[in-house]
Amino acid sequence: EFIAEESNEQFWQFLETVKELTIYKKGVSEHSYYNLILKKAGQFLSNWQINLLKFSLSLRAHSPTIQMFQQIAADEPPPKGCSAFVVIHGKSTCKTNEIKKLLKKAVERPKPNLFKGDHKYPTLNESDLVVILYAEMGTREFATFHKLLSEKAQKDEITYILRHYVQKPRSEKMYLSGYGVELAIKSTEYKAVDDSQAEATRNETEKEGDEESEVQGFLFDTLRQNYPDLKDNLKELRKYLIESTDDTEPLKVWELQAL
């Protein structure tokens, strides 16, 4: 996948060099196999690209792409007991001798949907017959299918598409760098509120505020008790005194008498 980002032609050239590479995996450590892969990739990449490839592998940067192809293969679904299989316009098989038969009436069936990340074998002319190979590159089964399909693609008989597929993937989880992010969701739900209760709460709050005993020397709780008929006027006076706290001028005697 890393090489495919650099060049589609180089991807298929690299694939030719590793089409049966898994035969070397038996009996060797994963580290040795890793070094062998890097050595093969070094035939197509510069030194700085190899360093970037190592970094990309350590981050599992292309694992989501591999998993995407794996999921697409599972949705086909794969024929039972097949480590590699082809899908030709909705019909699948894991036997190379059945490919010719499936190609005969393939044009009568709808063409498959292709994706941006699909690996298409480079040819001068594209055929209307699309053959999708699901296989694990480097295995013997892959090499058998690839040889047959690439020859047909070179003759412009088919359009050859490769998608990764592993018959028995590992059960342990793959931890990806940068994919453990926090998702914060803001609730925008509208809730019904009883207006009568809200009004009662507001009145209670105002009542509690009104019960403040002294504002600039006036004891309003006492005044309300002594002059209940002037309740509204006292309320207005209290409000005025609070709002003019910073710049209140002394009240004149005649103003107090008027009150």
Secondary structure as UniProt FT lines:
FT   HELIX           2..6
FT   HELIX           8..17
FT   TURN            19..20
FT   HELIX           21..24
FT   TURN            25..27
FT   HELIX           30..41
FT   TURN            42..44
FT   HELIX           47..59
FT   TURN            60..62
FT   HELIX           63..74
FT   TURN            80..81
FT   STRAND          85..88
FT   TURN            89..90
FT   STRAND          91..93
FT   HELIX           96..98
FT   HELIX           99..104
FT   HELIX           106..108
FT   TURN            116..117
FT   STRAND          119..120
FT   STRAND          130..135
FT   TURN            137..138
FT   HELIX           140..154
FT   TURN            155..156
FT   STRAND          159..164
FT   TURN            177..178
FT   HELIX           195..210
FT   STRAND          214..215
FT   TURN            216..217
FT   STRAND          218..219
FT   HELIX           220..226
FT   HELIX           228..230
FT   HELIX           231..243
FT   TURN            246..247
FT   HELIX           253..258
//
